[in-house]
Structure formats: structure tokens, C-alpha cells
Amino acid sequence: MKKPYLPNNWQAYKDSPPEWFQSITYDEFYDWKIEGWQLPSSVSCIIRVTDGETGKVKEHVYQRLGAAENKVQSLMKQGKHEFVIVDNEAVHHLYPKTNAKHNNKTDSSNQADKAS
């Protein structure tokens, strides 16, 4: 079943004059949006999954921690997905070992380029 189109108001924001928006520094923005995330009380955690083969991203929202733990175990058994888990305490980034080896090789080659 196709989801209904939900219009947004991006044009109204684009056309708004800059003085309507409060200016903040990068550090303030970082503290506000990155360090200060808040989940609604009805949400236990959010899992964002990136398929290692297709690159498609899906987001799963869980009210019960047990259901989220089952999803994480399922993803780990498949061994092809990279995923981020967010709860009220922390953000965790997990990925398959094959990607870890690839990422370490990439990091090593980048460091070698910077050294020269």
C-alpha cells in the first residue's frame, strides 16, 4: 500500500527573511542537537539500519527494550548491516567485522597520504 503524500512547508521557510531566525554558533548547535537529544517517553530506543549491500536505510522505533534487543540480535546474525542504536543514555554505532577491516585499511591509507 502506497503511503499518502504529506505536503511540507519548505518554501515558506526558504522565503522567510534571515532575521526571523536566531543565530547560534556551531558549538551551541552541536550541544543542542548532538549532545542534547531527547526521545519521547513512549520510545525506548531507535535503531537506524543501513543495508551493507544496497545502502538503503530503514529506521525502527521501539517502545519495549526486549523487542529492540531481538532486532539487534537478528541484525547481528545476518552480519551485513551497519546500524546505530539511540536510547536516552547513549548512541551506539555497530557494524560487521568485514566493514571494520575495510574501514581500518581506508583509515591507514588516509593516514599514509597525510604523512607524505
N, C-alpha and C positions, 0 to 999 in steps of 0.2 A: 504494500500500500504506500502510495506516494504521500509524503508529508506536505501539509499545506504551506504555501508561501507566506512568510511573515515579513511584512514590509518594515524597513527601518528608516531612521531619520538622519542618515549620514549627511545629506545635502544641507540640512538645517545647521548642523554643526560646522560643516565646511564654510558655509556662508556667514557664520557668526563672526563679529569682529574680535580680534585677539584680546582686547581689554575686558571682554566678558569672562575670560579665564584667568585664574590665579596662576602666577608664575612660581615654580618651585625649582630648586636645584636638583641635580641628579641624585645626590646623596639623600635628600628628602624623599624623592620619588622611590629610590631603592628601599629605604626603610619602610615606606608606606606600603608598597606593592609586593616586594620580595620578602622582606623580613616580617611584615605585619599581616600575613594572610589570615583570613578567618573563614571557617566553614560554618554553615548554619547548624543549629543544634540538632536538626534532623539528619545530618550527614555524618557518618562515622569516618569515611575516607573516600578519596577519589583516586582511581587508577587510570592513567593515560598510557595506552599501549600503542607502540609503533611496530608494525609488522616488518620483520627484517628482510622479507623477500619483496614485498610490494611497496613498502614505505607508507602505507595507509595508516592513519591514526584514528583510534577509537577511544572514547572516554567512558568509563564505567563509574557510577556513583553508588555507594553502598551505605545503607542505614545500619546494617549489622556487621560487626567486625568479623564474625565467623564466615559470612558469605564472601567477604573480601579476601580472607585467608585462603579459602577454597579456590578463588580465582587466581591468586598468586601462585599457589601450588600447581594449578593447571598450566599456567603460562610457563613456569619453570620446567615442567615436564616436557613441554613442546620444544623448548630450547631455541626458539628462533625469534623471539620478541624482545624488544627493549621496552622497559616500562618505568614509569615514575609513579610513586605512591605518595600521596599527600594526606596527612591527618592533622589534627590540631597541634601536634607536638613537633613534627619534623617533615622534611621532604627527602625521600629515598629514591635514588636512581639505580636501577638494576638492568643488567644486560648479559647476554650469553657470553661464555668464555671465548668463543670464536671471535666475537666482536672485540673483546678485551685485547686479544693478541693482535688483531688488526690495528686497534687504536694505539697500542703501545709502539708498534712499528712506525705508524704515522707520526707519533709524537717524537720518536727517536730521530726520524729523518728530518723533521722540522727543526729539532734542536741542533742537528749537524749543520743544517743550512744557516742557522743563526750564528753558529760559531765561526763560520768561514767569512 
